[in-house]
Amino acid sequence: MTTATKLKVTQVKSTIGRPEKQEKILAGLGLRGPSRSVVVDNTPSFRGMIKKVIHLVTVEEIHG
């Protein structure tokens, strides 16, 4: 039996000067500013959101 993985997403860059769409994606992930982290499920929808703002965040897999 495999354990479900989650993703820890940490915002590393500011959204100042970025398109509004990218700001909304980060808000949808639950991020509110640099150095903030959230843990989200490892689903295709979250992976798609992360892919759009990968230049603004770091991602770690969490097993558990």
PyMOL commands that set and color helices and strands:
alter all, ss='L'
color gray80, all
select helices_A, chain A and resi 20-29+44-52
alter helices_A, ss='H'
color red, helices_A
select strands_A, chain A and resi 5-11+37-41+57-63
alter strands_A, ss='S'
color yellow, strands_A
deselect
rebuild
show_as cartoon
